[in-house]
């Protein structure tokens, strides 16, 4: 019954799934640290730059849509702050990339700018023309995740869609948190840990704040069945592991990924503590 889903219970379950995803992500980052190569270093930083580049653009879209929807100018300032964060993060990853390929060296793969080249309009979210084909061909695991993410936004009831969108930035913060704990064995990993601590500080509050706000505004008329929605949230956490494994050039095997999938779906992973202070 919908009456069983109090705001506190919605927050607790949403954060639990995100936190279990971080526990799974720690397995992945540990595997990357153990098996890392310069090629993997270059690849993940290049893709992360592209993710920040895409975020700069689509947060501008979201700001325009919010203003058209009646948001006040003062509230719109929050988007300005977020976009500035994304620009700063892009520059920081660019500096980190310089440690691997040398300053002023061209980005290794120009196609990376297709990676998160999406736009939000009143009709929904979609790739810019020409980008989806590149992403599907070069980064199929990322394409699986982003396709589900866009489908949630475009096709689910509005309340459920908004709550699942918190699995994007809120869930991604777990990846940054794991990298912030990188072993301090060389300049690249020292730079990684320093940068990721800043990203976590910038972004950690975003997901939980929105989760609490949405939970308090729960509207069964604009929501899908709760258990079905949380199954999608688990699928997002699993597909996020797969896309990040692709980003790190596959330190986890298919068998290890399937094991993680089973643990996520069976609700048996111990949740990480990342969100405890802000949930």
PEPE-V444042 format. One record per residue. N is the residue number from 1. RES is the residue in one small letter. SS is DSSP state (@ for helix, = for strand, . for the rest). OMEGA is omega as a letter, one per 20 degrees, with the letter a starting at -180 (none if undefined). D_LAST is the distance of its C-alpha to the last C-alpha in Angstrom with 2 decimals. Layout:
n->N res->RES ss->SS omega->OMEGA d_last->D_LAST
n->N res->RES ss->SS omega->OMEGA d_last->D_LAST
This chain:
n->1 res->x ss->. omega->a d_last->24.43
n->2 res->x ss->@ omega->a d_last->22.04
n->3 res->x ss->@ omega->r d_last->21.80
n->4 res->x ss->@ omega->a d_last->20.01
n->5 res->x ss->. omega->r d_last->16.98
n->6 res->x ss->. omega->r d_last->15.09
n->7 res->x ss->@ omega->a d_last->12.10
n->8 res->x ss->@ omega->a d_last->10.02
n->9 res->x ss->@ omega->r d_last->11.79
n->10 res->x ss->@ omega->r d_last->11.37
n->11 res->x ss->@ omega->a d_last->7.57
n->12 res->x ss->@ omega->a d_last->8.08
n->13 res->x ss->@ omega->r d_last->10.98
n->14 res->x ss->@ omega->a d_last->9.92
n->15 res->x ss->@ omega->r d_last->7.20
n->16 res->x ss->@ omega->a d_last->9.99
n->17 res->x ss->@ omega->r d_last->12.57
n->18 res->x ss->@ omega->a d_last->11.12
n->19 res->x ss->@ omega->r d_last->10.69
n->20 res->x ss->@ omega->r d_last->14.19
n->21 res->x ss->@ omega->r d_last->15.41
n->22 res->x ss->@ omega->r d_last->14.63
n->23 res->x ss->@ omega->r d_last->16.64
n->24 res->x ss->@ omega->a d_last->19.35
n->25 res->x ss->@ omega->r d_last->19.27
n->26 res->x ss->@ omega->r d_last->19.94
n->27 res->x ss->@ omega->a d_last->23.08
n->28 res->x ss->@ omega->a d_last->24.16
n->29 res->x ss->@ omega->r d_last->23.76
n->30 res->x ss->@ omega->r d_last->25.52
n->31 res->x ss->@ omega->r d_last->28.31
n->32 res->x ss->@ omega->r d_last->28.60
n->33 res->x ss->@ omega->a d_last->28.91
n->34 res->x ss->@ omega->a d_last->31.55
n->35 res->x ss->@ omega->a d_last->33.55
n->36 res->x ss->. omega->r d_last->33.02
n->37 res->x ss->. omega->r d_last->35.95
n->38 res->x ss->@ omega->r d_last->36.64
n->39 res->x ss->@ omega->r d_last->36.75
n->40 res->x ss->@ omega->r d_last->33.19
n->41 res->x ss->@ omega->a d_last->32.05
n->42 res->x ss->@ omega->a d_last->33.83
n->43 res->x ss->@ omega->a d_last->32.61
n->44 res->x ss->@ omega->r d_last->28.86
n->45 res->x ss->@ omega->r d_last->29.03
n->46 res->x ss->@ omega->r d_last->31.35
n->47 res->x ss->@ omega->r d_last->29.10
n->48 res->x ss->@ omega->r d_last->26.05
n->49 res->x ss->@ omega->a d_last->28.19
n->50 res->x ss->@ omega->r d_last->29.01
n->51 res->x ss->@ omega->r d_last->25.41
n->52 res->x ss->@ omega->r d_last->24.81
n->53 res->x ss->@ omega->r d_last->28.15
n->54 res->x ss->@ omega->a d_last->27.18
n->55 res->x ss->@ omega->r d_last->23.89
n->56 res->x ss->@ omega->a d_last->25.99
n->57 res->x ss->@ omega->a d_last->28.10
n->58 res->x ss->@ omega->r d_last->25.80
n->59 res->x ss->@ omega->r d_last->23.50
n->60 res->x ss->@ omega->r d_last->26.82
n->61 res->x ss->@ omega->a d_last->27.51
n->62 res->x ss->@ omega->r d_last->24.25
n->63 res->x ss->@ omega->r d_last->25.03
n->64 res->x ss->@ omega->r d_last->28.51
n->65 res->x ss->@ omega->r d_last->27.39
n->66 res->x ss->@ omega->r d_last->24.97
n->67 res->x ss->@ omega->r d_last->27.83
n->68 res->x ss->@ omega->r d_last->30.25
n->69 res->x ss->. omega->r d_last->27.94
n->70 res->x ss->. omega->r d_last->28.11
n->71 res->x ss->. omega->a d_last->25.19
n->72 res->x ss->. omega->r d_last->26.36
n->73 res->x ss->@ omega->a d_last->27.50
n->74 res->x ss->@ omega->r d_last->25.07
n->75 res->x ss->@ omega->r d_last->22.06
n->76 res->x ss->@ omega->r d_last->23.80
n->77 res->x ss->@ omega->r d_last->23.63
n->78 res->x ss->@ omega->r d_last->20.05
n->79 res->x ss->@ omega->r d_last->21.71
n->80 res->x ss->@ omega->r d_last->24.22
n->81 res->x ss->@ omega->a d_last->21.62
n->82 res->x ss->@ omega->r d_last->20.02
n->83 res->x ss->@ omega->r d_last->23.57
n->84 res->x ss->@ omega->r d_last->24.55
n->85 res->x ss->@ omega->a d_last->21.73
n->86 res->x ss->@ omega->r d_last->23.03
n->87 res->x ss->@ omega->r d_last->26.56
n->88 res->x ss->@ omega->r d_last->25.72
n->89 res->x ss->@ omega->r d_last->24.09
n->90 res->x ss->@ omega->a d_last->27.21
n->91 res->x ss->@ omega->a d_last->29.49
n->92 res->x ss->@ omega->r d_last->27.72
n->93 res->x ss->@ omega->r d_last->28.04
n->94 res->x ss->@ omega->r d_last->31.64
n->95 res->x ss->@ omega->r d_last->32.30
n->96 res->x ss->@ omega->r d_last->30.87
n->97 res->x ss->@ omega->r d_last->33.16
n->98 res->x ss->@ omega->r d_last->36.06
n->99 res->x ss->@ omega->a d_last->35.69
n->100 res->x ss->@ omega->a d_last->36.57
n->101 res->x ss->@ omega->a d_last->39.18
n->102 res->x ss->. omega->a d_last->40.47
n->103 res->x ss->. omega->r d_last->40.05
n->104 res->x ss->. omega->r d_last->41.38
n->105 res->x ss->. omega->a d_last->41.72
n->106 res->x ss->. omega->r d_last->41.08
n->107 res->x ss->. omega->a d_last->37.90
n->108 res->x ss->. omega->a d_last->38.94
n->109 res->x ss->. omega->a d_last->38.16
n->110 res->x ss->@ omega->r d_last->38.46
n->111 res->x ss->@ omega->a d_last->37.27
n->112 res->x ss->@ omega->a d_last->33.73
n->113 res->x ss->@ omega->r d_last->33.34
n->114 res->x ss->@ omega->a d_last->33.54
n->115 res->x ss->. omega->r d_last->30.39
n->116 res->x ss->. omega->a d_last->27.92
n->117 res->x ss->. omega->a d_last->30.66
n->118 res->x ss->= omega->r d_last->29.27
n->119 res->x ss->= omega->r d_last->29.49
n->120 res->x ss->= omega->r d_last->27.93
n->121 res->x ss->= omega->r d_last->30.55
n->122 res->x ss->. omega->r d_last->30.89
n->123 res->x ss->. omega->a d_last->32.05
n->124 res->x ss->= omega->a d_last->29.01
n->125 res->x ss->= omega->a d_last->28.09
n->126 res->x ss->= omega->r d_last->30.66
n->127 res->x ss->= omega->r d_last->32.09
n->128 res->x ss->. omega->a d_last->34.72
n->129 res->x ss->. omega->r d_last->38.19
n->130 res->x ss->. omega->a d_last->39.20
n->131 res->x ss->@ omega->a d_last->35.83
n->132 res->x ss->@ omega->a d_last->34.77
n->133 res->x ss->@ omega->r d_last->38.00
n->134 res->x ss->@ omega->a d_last->37.42
n->135 res->x ss->@ omega->a d_last->33.84
n->136 res->x ss->@ omega->a d_last->34.95
n->137 res->x ss->@ omega->a d_last->37.84
n->138 res->x ss->@ omega->a d_last->36.30
n->139 res->x ss->. omega->a d_last->32.66
n->140 res->x ss->@ omega->r d_last->32.71
n->141 res->x ss->@ omega->r d_last->29.39
n->142 res->x ss->@ omega->r d_last->27.61
n->143 res->x ss->@ omega->r d_last->29.69
n->144 res->x ss->@ omega->a d_last->28.44
n->145 res->x ss->@ omega->a d_last->24.76
n->146 res->x ss->@ omega->r d_last->25.36
n->147 res->x ss->@ omega->r d_last->27.70
n->148 res->x ss->@ omega->r d_last->25.13
n->149 res->x ss->@ omega->r d_last->22.57
n->150 res->x ss->@ omega->r d_last->25.37
n->151 res->x ss->@ omega->r d_last->26.56
n->152 res->x ss->@ omega->a d_last->23.21
n->153 res->x ss->@ omega->a d_last->23.34
n->154 res->x ss->@ omega->a d_last->27.03
n->155 res->x ss->@ omega->a d_last->27.63
n->156 res->x ss->. omega->r d_last->24.82
n->157 res->x ss->. omega->a d_last->24.31
n->158 res->x ss->@ omega->a d_last->22.50
n->159 res->x ss->@ omega->r d_last->19.29
n->160 res->x ss->@ omega->r d_last->18.91
n->161 res->x ss->@ omega->a d_last->19.89
n->162 res->x ss->@ omega->a d_last->17.27
n->163 res->x ss->@ omega->r d_last->14.39
n->164 res->x ss->@ omega->r d_last->16.03
n->165 res->x ss->@ omega->r d_last->16.47
n->166 res->x ss->@ omega->r d_last->12.79
n->167 res->x ss->@ omega->r d_last->13.80
n->168 res->x ss->@ omega->a d_last->16.11
n->169 res->x ss->@ omega->r d_last->14.64
n->170 res->x ss->@ omega->r d_last->11.11
n->171 res->x ss->@ omega->r d_last->13.13
n->172 res->x ss->@ omega->r d_last->15.72
n->173 res->x ss->@ omega->r d_last->13.55
n->174 res->x ss->@ omega->r d_last->13.70
n->175 res->x ss->@ omega->r d_last->17.45
n->176 res->x ss->@ omega->a d_last->17.52
n->177 res->x ss->@ omega->r d_last->15.58
n->178 res->x ss->@ omega->r d_last->18.23
n->179 res->x ss->@ omega->r d_last->21.00
n->180 res->x ss->@ omega->r d_last->19.83
n->181 res->x ss->. omega->a d_last->20.87
n->182 res->x ss->. omega->r d_last->24.29
n->183 res->x ss->. omega->a d_last->27.27
n->184 res->x ss->. omega->a d_last->29.21
n->185 res->x ss->. omega->r d_last->32.54
n->186 res->x ss->. omega->a d_last->33.83
n->187 res->x ss->@ omega->a d_last->33.42
n->188 res->x ss->@ omega->a d_last->31.72
n->189 res->x ss->@ omega->r d_last->28.90
n->190 res->x ss->@ omega->r d_last->28.64
n->191 res->x ss->@ omega->r d_last->28.34
n->192 res->x ss->@ omega->a d_last->25.79
n->193 res->x ss->@ omega->a d_last->23.48
n->194 res->x ss->@ omega->r d_last->23.98
n->195 res->x ss->@ omega->a d_last->23.30
n->196 res->x ss->@ omega->r d_last->20.21
n->197 res->x ss->@ omega->r d_last->18.59
n->198 res->x ss->@ omega->a d_last->19.25
n->199 res->x ss->@ omega->r d_last->17.89
n->200 res->x ss->@ omega->r d_last->14.54
n->201 res->x ss->@ omega->a d_last->14.44
n->202 res->x ss->@ omega->a d_last->15.51
n->203 res->x ss->@ omega->a d_last->13.29
n->204 res->x ss->@ omega->a d_last->9.94
n->205 res->x ss->@ omega->a d_last->8.44
n->206 res->x ss->@ omega->a d_last->10.54
n->207 res->x ss->@ omega->a d_last->9.08
n->208 res->x ss->@ omega->r d_last->5.50
n->209 res->x ss->@ omega->a d_last->7.64
n->210 res->x ss->@ omega->r d_last->10.24
n->211 res->x ss->@ omega->r d_last->8.63
n->212 res->x ss->@ omega->a d_last->7.88
n->213 res->x ss->@ omega->a d_last->11.36
n->214 res->x ss->@ omega->a d_last->13.00
n->215 res->x ss->@ omega->r d_last->11.93
n->216 res->x ss->@ omega->r d_last->13.46
n->217 res->x ss->. omega->a d_last->16.44
n->218 res->x ss->. omega->a d_last->17.06
n->219 res->x ss->. omega->a d_last->20.78
n->220 res->x ss->@ omega->a d_last->22.56
n->221 res->x ss->@ omega->r d_last->25.54
n->222 res->x ss->@ omega->a d_last->23.79
n->223 res->x ss->. omega->r d_last->21.96
n->224 res->x ss->. omega->r d_last->23.28
n->225 res->x ss->. omega->a d_last->23.06
n->226 res->x ss->@ omega->a d_last->19.50
n->227 res->x ss->@ omega->r d_last->20.54
n->228 res->x ss->@ omega->r d_last->22.47
n->229 res->x ss->@ omega->a d_last->19.60
n->230 res->x ss->@ omega->r d_last->17.46
n->231 res->x ss->@ omega->r d_last->20.62
n->232 res->x ss->@ omega->r d_last->20.65
n->233 res->x ss->@ omega->r d_last->17.09
n->234 res->x ss->@ omega->r d_last->18.45
n->235 res->x ss->@ omega->r d_last->21.53
n->236 res->x ss->@ omega->r d_last->19.69
n->237 res->x ss->@ omega->r d_last->18.07
n->238 res->x ss->@ omega->a d_last->21.62
n->239 res->x ss->@ omega->r d_last->23.38
n->240 res->x ss->@ omega->r d_last->21.12
n->241 res->x ss->@ omega->a d_last->22.32
n->242 res->x ss->@ omega->a d_last->25.82
n->243 res->x ss->@ omega->r d_last->25.75
n->244 res->x ss->@ omega->r d_last->24.44
n->245 res->x ss->@ omega->r d_last->27.13
n->246 res->x ss->@ omega->a d_last->29.59
n->247 res->x ss->@ omega->r d_last->28.41
n->248 res->x ss->. omega->a d_last->29.10
n->249 res->x ss->. omega->r d_last->32.45
n->250 res->x ss->. omega->r d_last->31.73
n->251 res->x ss->. omega->r d_last->31.13
n->252 res->x ss->. omega->r d_last->30.00
n->253 res->x ss->. omega->r d_last->32.75
n->254 res->x ss->@ omega->r d_last->32.70
n->255 res->x ss->@ omega->r d_last->32.83
n->256 res->x ss->@ omega->r d_last->29.76
n->257 res->x ss->@ omega->r d_last->27.88
n->258 res->x ss->@ omega->r d_last->29.04
n->259 res->x ss->@ omega->r d_last->27.87
n->260 res->x ss->@ omega->r d_last->24.32
n->261 res->x ss->@ omega->r d_last->24.59
n->262 res->x ss->@ omega->a d_last->25.63
n->263 res->x ss->@ omega->r d_last->22.76
n->264 res->x ss->@ omega->a d_last->20.15
n->265 res->x ss->@ omega->r d_last->22.02
n->266 res->x ss->. omega->r d_last->22.71
n->267 res->x ss->. omega->a d_last->19.07
n->268 res->x ss->. omega->r d_last->20.39
n->269 res->x ss->. omega->r d_last->18.50
n->270 res->x ss->. omega->a d_last->16.50
n->271 res->x ss->. omega->r d_last->12.91
n->272 res->x ss->. omega->a d_last->12.45
n->273 res->x ss->. omega->a d_last->10.29
n->274 res->x ss->. omega->a d_last->9.38
n->275 res->x ss->. omega->a d_last->5.61
n->276 res->x ss->. omega->a d_last->5.63
n->277 res->x ss->. omega->a d_last->6.08
n->278 res->x ss->. omega->a d_last->3.81
n->279 res->x ss->. omega->none d_last->0.00
